[in-house]
Amino acid sequence: DFASVQRGNPEIQRRCQEVIDACWQQGDKNPIIAIHDVGAGGLSNAMPELADHASLGAHFELREVHIEEPGMSPREIWSNESQERYVLAIAPESLPLFQAFCERERCPFAVLGTATADGHLTVSDRHFGNKPVDMDMKVLLGKPPKMTRNVSRRAVHLPPFDTTDFDLKEAGMRVLRMPAVASKSFLITIGDRSVGGLTARDQFVGPWQVPVADVAVTAMSFQGYRGEAFAMGERTPLACVDAAASGRMAIGEAITNIAAADIAKLGDVKLSANWMAAAGHRGEDARLFDTVQAVSEFCISAGVSIPVGKDSLSMRTAWREGEEDKQVVAPLSLIATAFAPVQDIRNTLTPQLQLPEGVETELLLIDLGNGKNRLGGSVFAQAYDSVGEHAPDVDPVQLKAFFETIQQLRRDGLLLAYHDRSDGGLFATVCEMAFAARCGLSLILDTVCYDPYMMDVDGLEKKPDTLKGRFADRLFAGLFAEELGAVVQIRREERARVTEQLRAAGLAYHFIGEPNTQDQIRLRRNAKLVFEGSRVELLQAWSETSYRIAKLRDDPECVQQEFDALADATDPGLSVALSFDVREDVAAPFIASGVRPKVVVLREQGVNSQFEMAAAFERAGFTPVDVHMSDLQAGRIDLADFHGLAACGGFSYGDVLGAGQG
């Protein structure tokens, strides 16, 4: 990969992180005053910003910068965007401590200069004996004039999406096979998703490890149950219909995803916004402006903030093929990433349906689309080479009420399973819940697909000529519209308690059915069976896209065996069968005696899971001590002072060659 503009170096990145961790662990004696990552513009941006944040100037020596290529020009040294670099401000008296940390971790560093009180930026070059940069800081980082762009809005005229003649079984299969909906196992299993022992909720759910989790959750420590949640939202296809709605829906999807975690309040959720657009292309600048403004107003109303983000505004490419000019332009896109502290990692909800013996349960759809069921930008429309003319949207006040209600229902112990509605609509949502539990579903769609023009659910029979085609339209819209919301599983005996809270929050909801033991997914409307398919057949359709990609990449025989195993209804899945009582503290007698043997947990490049090893020793009654190989080489540590040594596994050379990527 020597042609890359940027190449990552995970080993150096890790060494940097170890030094940073060692610094902040000093508390009030932390040698780092300020820190800035090196990104766009390289040192030419990061170094001046570091000083400017304190209203200071700075003087730097260019030749102190570590470089591997001595032929680089001063401009290249100062402005290149090499990865795995940080710039830090450190007080002179703290430099020896910082240097000791770097030497222990074998982390290269360089002192480039000093901050000054004159507000002037100087970069000296002793090789050429000149000053390639010599200016007032305010010239570089002062308030620049606002950019003015002359743009025009383009009206979008899209043909209606006619579903009259579609077959529901075929439509369902098409949707399940679409990459946006289908299993992502091939993508998830390419890397190790659980190296760290703090992973509490990864992508795979339940005994059969089905990749349908809404949210990622990690523990903050090995002792308690507090943690952190992470979820994403993106509705890029909607931008082809309504750019502003696509932005609001991306934020909404991130929030309906992260709602599966135990979060105190919506205000605890922070967002990162990654904007992508084809700036300069006709109509796209106006769409970007409108969407940013819409998202800003939406977040203010919902009570969430976006403290960080980034943008990529060159999302188009053009080339000439023969005598013809061609180009590809990506639609405006907002990728919203949500983060939040978690009160108890054990309370995370998953899409896996619970099947408690002797307890009747039912499924309830909470509909943030309020029955509109708009198909614009949906996977269903894309599966038939269409876009649709009306995009779904979401109200920020209602979204906030949804989040708060889900959290309260969880605290009250009223929710057994949860899955947000997004790509693939209600059909994909309930199928994935059935896949995770390996059970069937019996659903009634009368209220979801209710048509007010029919006056009642029997209107089709009463007015067949007037209402021709509406039956199919409402059915497909109810099943495949990607309005936000969620399907939750509750105990039937607790229906009144759940609906009381939903009504108080002003949320629309529908009781849509229950799990069944026949391993069949059956959909009824107006007392008629409109869809029936085996759970195995649908699961294989949903898994087929991933299976075919993995078969091209991995061992074909192994991939085939994995795919064939999906049809084995007798597979019990994975379960824990411990041969000991985890509540028994076998170390208690030794700890009570006051003896806690010291054990070395050895570190060297490429080693991982050393914290998990140390935590295990600590819990077992030992005193683990972090020892780097450099400590032994420098004579700072003598192994004779310890009772044991543990060397964790990992990847050679910090896996700079990418073995851990599969």
C-alpha positions as CSV (number, residue, x, y, z in Angstrom):
1,D,0.0,0.0,0.0
2,F,2.9,2.4,-0.7
3,A,0.8,4.5,-3.1
4,S,-1.5,5.7,-0.2
5,V,-1.5,9.3,0.8
6,Q,-2.0,8.2,4.4
7,R,-1.1,4.9,6.0
8,G,-2.0,4.0,9.5
9,N,0.5,2.5,12.0
10,P,-1.5,0.8,14.8
11,E,1.6,0.0,16.9
12,I,2.8,3.7,17.0
13,Q,-0.8,4.8,17.7
14,R,-1.0,2.4,20.6
15,R,2.3,3.6,22.0
16,C,1.0,7.2,21.8
17,Q,-2.2,6.2,23.6
18,E,-0.2,4.4,26.4
19,V,1.8,7.6,27.0
20,I,-1.4,9.7,27.1
21,D,-3.0,7.3,29.5
22,A,0.1,7.4,31.8
23,C,-0.1,11.2,31.8
24,W,-3.8,11.6,32.7
25,Q,-3.5,8.9,35.4
26,Q,-1.2,11.3,37.2
27,G,-4.2,13.4,38.1
28,D,-3.2,16.9,39.2
29,K,0.4,16.1,38.2
30,N,-0.6,15.4,34.6
31,P,2.3,16.8,32.5
32,I,-0.1,17.5,29.5
33,I,-1.5,21.0,29.6
34,A,-3.2,20.8,26.2
35,I,-3.4,18.2,23.4
36,H,-4.4,18.3,19.7
37,D,-4.5,15.6,17.1
38,V,-2.7,16.2,13.8
39,G,-5.3,16.1,11.0
40,A,-6.0,18.3,8.0
41,G,-3.1,20.7,7.3
42,G,-0.7,18.7,9.4
43,L,1.5,20.5,11.8
44,S,0.8,23.8,10.0
45,N,-2.7,23.7,11.5
46,A,-2.2,21.7,14.7
47,M,0.7,23.6,16.2
48,P,-0.6,27.2,15.7
49,E,-4.0,26.1,17.0
50,L,-2.4,24.6,20.1
51,A,-0.8,28.0,21.0
52,D,-3.8,30.1,19.8
53,H,-6.2,28.3,22.2
54,A,-4.2,30.0,25.0
55,S,-4.0,33.3,23.1
56,L,-0.2,32.8,22.8
57,G,2.3,32.9,20.0
58,A,4.9,30.3,19.3
59,H,8.4,29.7,17.9
60,F,9.2,26.3,16.3
61,E,12.3,24.7,14.8
62,L,11.3,22.8,11.6
63,R,14.3,20.4,11.7
64,E,13.2,19.0,15.1
65,V,10.3,17.3,13.3
66,H,10.9,13.6,12.9
67,I,10.9,12.6,9.2
68,E,11.8,9.4,7.4
69,E,12.5,11.1,4.0
70,P,15.3,13.7,4.3
71,G,14.4,15.1,0.8
72,M,11.2,16.6,2.0
73,S,10.8,20.3,1.4
74,P,10.0,22.7,4.3
75,R,6.5,23.0,3.1
76,E,6.0,19.2,3.0
77,I,7.5,18.8,6.5
78,W,5.2,21.6,7.9
79,S,2.0,20.6,6.1
80,N,1.9,16.8,5.5
81,E,-0.9,14.9,7.2
82,S,1.0,11.9,8.5
83,Q,-1.1,9.7,10.8
84,E,-0.7,8.7,14.5
85,R,0.7,12.1,15.6
86,Y,-0.3,14.4,18.4
87,V,0.9,17.9,19.4
88,L,1.0,18.6,23.1
89,A,1.7,21.6,25.3
90,I,3.9,20.6,28.3
91,A,5.3,22.8,31.1
92,P,9.2,22.8,31.1
93,E,9.3,21.4,34.6
94,S,7.1,18.4,33.6
95,L,9.2,17.5,30.5
96,P,11.4,14.9,32.4
97,L,8.3,13.0,33.6
98,F,6.8,13.0,30.1
99,Q,10.1,11.9,28.6
100,A,10.3,9.0,31.0
101,F,6.8,7.8,30.0
102,C,7.8,8.0,26.3
103,E,11.1,6.1,26.8
104,R,9.2,3.4,28.7
105,E,6.7,2.9,25.9
106,R,9.4,3.4,23.2
107,C,7.2,6.2,21.8
108,P,9.1,8.7,19.7
109,F,8.6,12.4,20.5
110,A,10.2,15.7,19.7
111,V,10.3,19.1,21.4
112,L,9.6,21.5,18.5
113,G,9.6,24.8,20.2
114,T,8.1,27.1,22.9
115,A,5.0,29.2,23.4
116,T,5.6,33.0,23.5
117,A,3.6,35.9,24.8
118,D,4.0,38.1,21.7
119,G,1.2,36.5,19.7
120,H,3.6,35.9,16.8
121,L,4.2,32.6,14.9
122,T,7.7,31.8,13.8
123,V,9.0,28.7,12.2
124,S,12.8,28.5,11.8
125,D,14.7,26.2,9.5
126,R,18.3,25.8,10.6
127,H,19.1,23.8,7.5
128,F,18.5,26.7,5.2
129,G,19.1,29.4,7.8
130,N,15.7,31.1,7.2
131,K,12.2,31.5,8.6
132,P,9.7,29.9,6.2
133,V,6.8,31.1,8.5
134,D,7.0,34.5,10.2
135,M,3.6,36.1,10.8
136,D,1.2,37.3,13.5
137,M,-1.0,34.6,14.8
138,K,-4.1,36.6,14.1
139,V,-3.3,36.7,10.4
140,L,-3.4,32.9,10.3
141,L,-6.2,32.2,12.8
142,G,-8.0,35.5,13.2
143,K,-11.6,35.8,12.3
144,P,-11.8,35.2,8.5
145,P,-14.6,36.7,6.5
146,K,-17.7,34.6,6.1
147,M,-17.9,32.6,2.9
148,T,-20.5,33.7,0.5
149,R,-21.7,31.2,-2.1
150,N,-24.2,31.9,-4.9
151,V,-26.3,28.8,-5.1
152,S,-29.7,27.8,-6.4
153,R,-32.2,25.2,-5.2
154,R,-33.4,22.5,-7.5
155,A,-36.9,21.2,-7.2
156,V,-37.2,17.5,-7.1
157,H,-39.9,15.8,-9.2
158,L,-40.1,12.1,-8.7
159,P,-42.6,9.7,-10.2
160,P,-45.0,7.9,-7.8
161,F,-44.1,4.5,-6.7
162,D,-46.9,2.1,-7.7
163,T,-47.1,-1.1,-5.7
164,T,-50.4,-2.4,-7.1
165,D,-49.1,-5.4,-9.0
166,F,-46.4,-6.5,-6.6
167,D,-46.3,-9.9,-4.9
168,L,-45.8,-9.6,-1.2
169,K,-43.7,-12.8,-0.8
170,E,-41.3,-11.7,-3.6
171,A,-41.1,-8.1,-2.2
172,G,-40.2,-9.5,1.3
173,M,-37.5,-11.6,-0.2
174,R,-36.1,-8.8,-2.2
175,V,-36.0,-6.5,0.8
176,L,-34.3,-9.1,3.0
177,R,-31.5,-9.6,0.4
178,M,-30.8,-5.9,0.0
179,P,-27.4,-5.0,1.5
180,A,-28.8,-2.3,3.7
181,V,-31.1,-4.9,5.4
182,A,-29.3,-8.2,5.0
183,S,-27.0,-9.8,7.5
184,K,-23.6,-8.1,7.9
185,S,-21.9,-11.2,9.3
186,F,-19.2,-11.1,6.6
187,L,-18.3,-7.6,7.6
188,I,-18.4,-8.2,11.4
189,T,-16.4,-11.4,11.5
190,I,-13.5,-10.0,9.4
191,G,-12.1,-8.5,12.6
192,D,-12.0,-9.5,16.3
193,R,-14.9,-7.7,17.9
194,S,-14.2,-8.8,21.5
195,V,-10.5,-8.4,22.2
196,G,-11.3,-6.3,25.3
197,G,-13.0,-7.8,28.3
198,L,-15.1,-4.6,28.7
199,T,-17.3,-5.4,25.7
200,A,-20.8,-5.8,27.1
201,R,-23.0,-5.7,24.0
202,D,-21.5,-6.4,20.5
203,Q,-23.3,-6.9,17.2
204,F,-24.3,-10.5,17.7
205,V,-27.4,-11.3,19.7
206,G,-28.6,-14.4,21.4
207,P,-27.6,-18.1,21.4
208,W,-27.4,-18.2,17.6
209,Q,-25.3,-15.0,17.4
210,V,-27.5,-13.1,15.0
211,P,-26.1,-9.6,14.0
212,V,-29.1,-7.5,14.9
213,A,-28.0,-5.4,17.9
214,D,-29.2,-1.8,17.9
215,V,-26.4,-0.4,20.1
216,A,-22.9,-1.2,21.2
217,V,-22.2,-1.1,25.0
218,T,-18.9,-1.3,26.9
219,A,-18.2,-1.3,30.6
220,M,-16.3,1.5,32.2
221,S,-14.4,-0.8,34.5
222,F,-14.0,-4.4,35.6
223,Q,-15.6,-3.7,39.0
224,G,-18.9,-2.0,38.4
225,Y,-21.8,-2.0,35.9
226,R,-21.6,1.6,34.6
227,G,-20.7,1.9,30.9
228,E,-20.9,3.7,27.6
229,A,-23.2,3.3,24.7
230,F,-22.5,3.9,21.0
231,A,-25.0,3.9,18.1
232,M,-25.3,5.3,14.6
233,G,-27.9,6.7,12.2
234,E,-27.9,7.4,8.5
235,R,-30.7,7.9,6.0
236,T,-28.7,8.9,2.9
237,P,-31.2,7.6,0.3
238,L,-33.8,10.0,1.7
239,A,-31.7,13.0,0.5
240,C,-32.7,12.1,-3.1
241,V,-36.3,13.0,-2.0
242,D,-36.0,15.5,0.8
243,A,-32.5,16.4,2.0
244,A,-33.6,18.2,5.2
245,A,-35.7,15.2,6.2
246,S,-32.7,12.9,5.6
247,G,-30.7,14.9,8.2
248,R,-33.5,14.8,10.8
249,M,-34.0,11.1,10.2
250,A,-30.3,10.3,10.6
251,I,-30.4,12.0,14.0
252,G,-33.6,10.2,14.9
253,E,-32.3,6.8,13.9
254,A,-29.2,7.3,16.0
255,I,-31.4,8.1,19.0
256,T,-33.9,5.2,18.4
257,N,-30.9,2.9,18.2
258,I,-29.2,4.1,21.4
259,A,-32.5,4.0,23.2
260,A,-31.9,0.3,23.7
261,A,-29.3,1.1,26.3
262,D,-29.9,2.2,29.9
263,I,-29.5,6.0,29.7
264,A,-30.7,8.4,32.3
265,K,-32.0,11.1,30.0
266,L,-31.8,12.3,26.4
267,G,-29.6,15.2,27.3
268,D,-26.8,12.7,28.2
269,V,-26.6,11.7,24.5
270,K,-24.0,13.5,22.5
271,L,-23.7,13.4,18.7
272,S,-20.9,13.5,16.2
273,A,-22.0,14.6,12.7
274,N,-20.1,13.4,9.6
275,W,-21.3,15.4,6.6
276,M,-20.7,14.3,3.0
277,A,-21.7,16.2,-0.1
278,A,-20.7,17.1,-3.6
279,A,-20.0,20.7,-3.0
280,G,-20.2,22.8,-6.1
281,H,-22.5,20.5,-7.9
282,R,-25.8,22.0,-9.1
283,G,-28.2,22.2,-6.2
284,E,-26.1,20.4,-3.7
285,D,-24.7,23.5,-1.8
286,A,-28.3,24.6,-1.2
287,R,-29.3,21.2,0.0
288,L,-26.3,21.1,2.4
289,F,-27.2,24.5,3.8
290,D,-30.9,23.6,4.3
291,T,-30.0,20.2,5.9
292,V,-27.5,21.7,8.3
293,Q,-30.0,24.3,9.3
294,A,-32.7,21.7,9.7
295,V,-30.5,19.5,11.9
296,S,-29.5,22.4,14.1
297,E,-33.1,23.4,14.7
298,F,-34.1,19.7,15.2
299,C,-31.4,19.1,17.8
300,I,-32.2,22.3,19.7
301,S,-35.9,21.2,19.9
302,A,-35.0,17.6,20.9
303,G,-32.5,18.8,23.6
304,V,-29.4,17.1,22.2
305,S,-26.0,18.6,21.1
306,I,-23.5,17.9,18.4
307,P,-20.1,18.9,19.9
308,V,-18.0,17.3,17.3
309,G,-18.1,16.4,13.6
310,K,-16.2,16.4,10.3
311,D,-17.0,16.8,6.6
312,S,-16.0,15.5,3.2
313,L,-17.3,17.8,0.6
314,S,-15.9,16.3,-2.6
315,M,-18.3,13.4,-3.0
316,R,-18.2,13.3,-6.8
317,T,-15.9,12.0,-9.5
318,A,-15.7,12.8,-13.2
319,W,-13.9,11.1,-16.1
320,R,-14.0,11.0,-19.9
321,E,-14.8,7.8,-21.7
322,G,-14.1,8.0,-25.4
323,E,-15.9,11.2,-26.5
324,E,-18.3,11.2,-23.6
325,D,-17.9,13.0,-20.3
326,K,-19.2,11.0,-17.3
327,Q,-19.6,11.6,-13.6
328,V,-20.9,10.0,-10.4
329,V,-22.4,12.3,-7.8
330,A,-23.2,10.9,-4.3
331,P,-26.3,12.3,-2.6
332,L,-25.9,14.5,0.5
333,S,-25.2,12.3,3.5
334,L,-25.2,12.8,7.3
335,I,-23.8,10.0,9.4
336,A,-24.8,10.6,13.0
337,T,-22.9,8.9,15.8
338,A,-24.5,8.9,19.2
339,F,-22.6,8.4,22.5
340,A,-23.9,8.3,26.1
341,P,-23.0,7.1,29.6
342,V,-24.9,3.9,30.6
343,Q,-26.3,3.5,34.1
344,D,-26.3,-0.3,34.1
345,I,-24.8,-2.4,31.2
346,R,-26.9,-5.4,32.3
347,N,-30.1,-3.6,31.4
348,T,-29.4,-3.2,27.6
349,L,-32.4,-4.4,25.6
350,T,-31.9,-6.5,22.5
351,P,-34.1,-7.6,19.6
352,Q,-34.1,-11.2,20.8
353,L,-37.7,-12.2,21.6
354,Q,-38.2,-13.8,25.0
355,L,-40.3,-17.0,25.2
356,P,-41.0,-17.5,29.0
357,E,-42.9,-20.7,29.6
358,G,-46.5,-20.1,30.7
359,V,-46.4,-16.4,30.0
360,E,-48.3,-14.8,27.1
361,T,-46.4,-12.0,25.4
362,E,-47.3,-9.7,22.5
363,L,-45.6,-7.3,20.1
364,L,-46.3,-3.6,20.0
365,L,-45.3,-1.1,17.3
366,I,-44.6,2.4,18.5
367,D,-45.0,4.5,15.4
368,L,-43.2,7.9,15.2
369,G,-44.5,8.2,11.6
370,N,-48.1,8.5,13.0
371,G,-49.5,6.3,10.3
372,K,-48.1,8.2,7.3
373,N,-46.1,5.2,6.1
374,R,-44.2,7.1,3.4
375,L,-42.0,4.9,1.1
376,G,-39.7,7.6,-0.3
377,G,-36.1,6.5,-0.2
378,S,-37.0,3.1,1.3
379,V,-35.1,-0.1,0.6
380,F,-38.4,-1.5,-0.7
381,A,-38.5,1.2,-3.4
382,Q,-34.9,0.6,-4.2
383,A,-35.5,-3.1,-4.6
384,Y,-37.8,-2.2,-7.5
385,D,-35.5,0.4,-9.1
386,S,-37.5,3.3,-7.7
387,V,-37.1,6.1,-5.2
388,G,-40.6,7.1,-4.1
389,E,-41.9,10.6,-4.0
390,H,-42.6,11.3,-0.2
391,A,-39.8,10.9,2.4
392,P,-40.5,9.9,6.0
393,D,-39.8,12.5,8.7
394,V,-39.8,12.8,12.5
395,D,-40.9,15.4,15.0
396,P,-38.2,16.3,17.6
397,V,-40.6,16.7,20.5
398,Q,-42.2,13.3,19.8
399,L,-38.7,11.7,19.4
400,K,-37.8,13.0,22.9
401,A,-41.0,11.7,24.3
402,F,-40.3,8.3,22.7
403,F,-36.8,8.1,24.2
404,E,-38.0,9.1,27.7
405,T,-40.9,6.6,27.6
406,I,-38.7,3.7,26.5
407,Q,-36.3,4.4,29.3
408,Q,-39.2,4.6,31.8
409,L,-40.7,1.3,30.5
410,R,-37.3,-0.3,30.9
411,R,-36.9,1.0,34.5
412,D,-40.3,-0.4,35.3
413,G,-39.3,-3.8,33.9
414,L,-42.1,-3.8,31.3
415,L,-40.0,-4.5,28.1
416,L,-38.8,-7.9,27.2
417,A,-37.3,-7.1,23.7
418,Y,-36.7,-4.0,21.7
419,H,-35.8,-3.3,18.0
420,D,-36.0,0.0,16.2
421,R,-37.7,0.3,12.8
422,S,-35.4,1.5,10.1
423,D,-34.1,-0.1,6.9
424,G,-36.6,-2.6,5.5
425,G,-39.4,-1.2,7.6
426,L,-41.7,-3.2,9.9
427,F,-41.2,-6.4,7.9
428,A,-37.4,-6.4,8.4
429,T,-37.8,-5.4,12.1
430,V,-40.1,-8.3,13.1
431,C,-38.2,-10.8,10.9
432,E,-34.9,-9.9,12.7
433,M,-36.5,-10.3,16.1
434,A,-37.7,-13.8,15.0
435,F,-34.3,-14.7,13.7
436,A,-32.6,-13.8,17.0
437,A,-35.1,-16.0,19.0
438,R,-35.5,-18.7,16.3
439,C,-39.3,-18.6,16.7
440,G,-42.3,-17.8,14.5
441,L,-44.6,-14.8,14.5
442,S,-48.3,-14.4,14.1
443,L,-49.1,-10.8,13.2
444,I,-52.3,-8.9,12.5
445,L,-51.8,-5.7,10.4
446,D,-55.3,-4.3,10.5
447,T,-54.5,-1.1,12.4
448,V,-51.0,-0.6,10.9
449,C,-52.5,-0.7,7.3
450,Y,-55.8,1.0,8.2
451,D,-57.1,3.2,5.4
452,P,-59.4,6.0,6.6
453,Y,-60.9,6.2,3.1
454,M,-62.4,2.8,3.6
455,M,-64.2,3.9,6.7
456,D,-63.6,0.5,8.3
457,V,-61.4,-2.5,7.7
458,D,-64.1,-4.1,5.5
459,G,-64.3,-1.2,3.2
460,L,-62.5,-3.0,0.4
461,E,-65.4,-5.5,0.0
462,K,-67.9,-2.6,0.2
463,K,-66.4,-0.3,-2.4
464,P,-64.2,-2.5,-4.7
465,D,-64.3,-0.1,-7.7
466,T,-63.6,3.1,-5.8
467,L,-60.8,1.6,-3.7
468,K,-59.2,-0.5,-6.3
469,G,-55.4,-0.8,-5.6
470,R,-55.6,0.8,-2.2
471,F,-55.5,-2.5,-0.4
472,A,-52.1,-3.4,-1.8
473,D,-50.8,0.1,-1.4
474,R,-51.6,0.3,2.3
475,L,-50.3,-3.2,2.9
476,F,-46.9,-2.6,1.3
477,A,-46.6,0.9,2.9
478,G,-47.4,-0.5,6.4
479,L,-44.9,-3.2,6.1
480,F,-42.0,-1.5,4.3
481,A,-42.2,2.2,5.2
482,E,-39.1,3.3,7.1
483,E,-40.7,5.7,9.4
484,L,-38.9,5.8,12.8
485,G,-40.2,3.9,15.8
486,A,-39.7,0.5,17.4
487,V,-41.3,-2.9,18.0
488,V,-41.3,-3.9,21.7
489,Q,-42.3,-7.2,23.3
490,I,-44.3,-7.0,26.5
491,R,-46.2,-9.4,28.8
492,R,-49.9,-9.5,27.9
493,E,-50.9,-9.0,31.5
494,E,-49.0,-5.7,31.6
495,R,-50.6,-4.2,28.5
496,A,-52.6,-1.6,30.4
497,R,-49.5,-0.3,32.3
498,V,-47.6,0.0,29.0
499,T,-50.3,1.8,27.0
500,E,-51.0,4.2,29.9
501,Q,-47.4,5.5,29.5
502,L,-47.6,5.6,25.7
503,R,-50.8,7.6,25.8
504,A,-49.5,10.0,28.4
505,A,-46.5,10.6,26.1
506,G,-48.7,11.2,23.0
507,L,-47.2,8.3,21.1
508,A,-49.1,6.3,18.4
509,Y,-48.9,2.5,18.9
510,H,-50.4,-0.7,17.4
511,F,-50.6,-4.2,18.9
512,I,-49.4,-6.3,16.0
513,G,-49.3,-9.9,17.2
514,E,-47.3,-12.5,19.2
515,P,-44.6,-15.1,18.8
516,N,-45.6,-18.6,17.8
517,T,-44.0,-22.0,18.2
518,Q,-44.7,-23.2,14.6
519,D,-41.5,-21.5,13.3
520,Q,-43.7,-19.7,10.7
521,I,-44.0,-16.0,10.1
522,R,-47.7,-15.3,9.3
523,L,-49.3,-12.0,8.4
524,R,-53.0,-11.4,8.4
525,R,-55.2,-8.5,7.4
526,N,-58.9,-8.3,7.5
527,A,-58.9,-11.9,8.9
528,K,-57.2,-13.1,5.7
529,L,-53.7,-14.6,5.5
530,V,-51.7,-12.3,3.2
531,F,-48.2,-13.7,3.9
532,E,-46.7,-17.0,5.2
533,G,-43.1,-18.1,5.2
534,S,-41.0,-20.3,7.2
535,R,-38.5,-18.6,9.6
536,V,-35.7,-20.7,8.1
537,E,-36.5,-19.7,4.6
538,L,-36.6,-16.0,5.5
539,L,-33.4,-16.3,7.6
540,Q,-31.5,-17.9,4.7
541,A,-32.7,-15.1,2.3
542,W,-31.6,-12.5,4.8
543,S,-28.2,-14.3,5.2
544,E,-27.6,-15.0,1.5
545,T,-25.9,-11.7,0.6
546,S,-23.4,-12.1,3.4
547,Y,-22.9,-15.8,2.6
548,R,-22.1,-15.0,-1.1
549,I,-19.6,-12.3,-0.2
550,A,-17.9,-14.4,2.4
551,K,-17.7,-17.3,0.0
552,L,-15.6,-15.2,-2.3
553,R,-13.3,-14.1,0.5
554,D,-13.1,-17.0,3.0
555,D,-12.7,-20.8,2.8
556,P,-15.7,-21.7,0.6
557,E,-16.3,-25.1,2.3
558,C,-16.4,-23.5,5.8
559,V,-18.7,-20.7,4.6
560,Q,-21.1,-23.3,3.0
561,Q,-21.2,-25.3,6.3
562,E,-22.1,-22.1,8.2
563,F,-24.9,-21.2,5.8
564,D,-26.3,-24.8,5.7
565,A,-26.4,-24.8,9.5
566,L,-29.0,-22.0,9.4
567,A,-31.5,-24.6,8.3
568,D,-30.9,-26.8,11.4
569,A,-33.9,-26.1,13.6
570,T,-32.5,-28.4,16.3
571,D,-29.3,-26.3,16.8
572,P,-29.4,-25.2,20.5
573,G,-27.0,-22.4,19.8
574,L,-24.4,-21.2,22.3
575,S,-25.0,-21.3,26.0
576,V,-22.9,-21.1,29.2
577,A,-22.6,-24.3,31.3
578,L,-20.2,-23.5,34.1
579,S,-18.7,-26.4,36.2
580,F,-18.3,-24.1,39.2
581,D,-20.3,-21.5,41.1
582,V,-19.2,-18.0,40.0
583,R,-20.4,-16.6,43.3
584,E,-17.9,-18.6,45.3
585,D,-14.8,-16.5,46.2
586,V,-12.0,-19.1,46.1
587,A,-9.5,-16.4,46.9
588,A,-11.2,-15.2,50.1
589,P,-9.2,-17.4,52.5
590,F,-5.9,-16.2,51.0
591,I,-7.0,-12.5,50.9
592,A,-8.1,-12.7,54.5
593,S,-4.6,-13.8,55.5
594,G,-3.3,-10.6,54.1
595,V,-1.1,-12.3,51.5
596,R,-1.5,-10.9,48.0
597,P,1.4,-12.3,45.9
598,K,2.9,-9.9,43.4
599,V,2.6,-11.0,39.8
600,V,4.2,-9.4,36.7
601,V,1.8,-8.8,33.7
602,L,4.4,-8.4,31.0
603,R,3.9,-5.9,28.1
604,E,5.7,-5.7,24.7
605,Q,4.6,-4.5,21.3
606,G,1.8,-6.5,20.0
607,V,0.5,-7.7,23.4
608,N,-3.1,-7.1,24.1
609,S,-5.7,-7.9,26.9
610,Q,-3.1,-7.0,29.6
611,F,-5.7,-5.1,31.6
612,E,-8.1,-8.0,31.5
613,M,-5.3,-10.3,32.8
614,A,-4.5,-7.8,35.6
615,A,-8.1,-7.6,36.6
616,A,-8.4,-11.4,36.7
617,F,-5.3,-11.6,39.0
618,E,-6.6,-8.8,41.2
619,R,-10.0,-10.5,41.7
620,A,-8.2,-13.8,42.4
621,G,-6.2,-12.3,45.3
622,F,-3.0,-11.3,43.6
623,T,-1.3,-7.9,43.2
624,P,-0.7,-7.4,39.5
625,V,2.1,-5.1,38.3
626,D,2.3,-3.6,34.8
627,V,5.9,-4.3,33.6
628,H,7.1,-3.3,30.1
629,M,9.9,-5.1,28.5
630,S,11.8,-1.8,28.5
631,D,11.6,-1.8,32.3
632,L,13.5,-5.1,32.4
633,Q,16.0,-3.9,29.9
634,A,16.7,-0.7,31.7
635,G,16.9,-2.4,35.1
636,R,14.0,-0.6,36.6
637,I,12.3,-3.9,37.5
638,D,13.8,-7.1,38.9
639,L,11.8,-10.2,38.4
640,A,13.2,-11.7,41.6
641,D,10.9,-9.4,43.5
642,F,7.8,-11.2,42.1
643,H,6.1,-14.6,42.6
644,G,4.9,-15.1,39.0
645,L,4.8,-13.7,35.5
646,A,2.0,-13.7,32.9
647,A,2.6,-12.9,29.2
648,C,-0.6,-12.2,27.3
649,G,-1.1,-13.0,23.6
650,G,-1.5,-10.6,20.8
651,F,-0.2,-9.9,17.2
652,S,3.4,-9.8,16.2
653,Y,4.7,-6.2,15.6
654,G,1.5,-4.7,16.8
655,D,-0.3,-6.2,13.8
656,V,1.0,-3.5,11.5
657,L,0.6,-6.0,8.7
658,G,-3.1,-6.4,9.4
659,A,-3.4,-10.1,10.5
660,G,-6.2,-9.2,12.8
661,Q,-8.3,-7.9,10.0
662,G,-8.9,-11.5,8.7
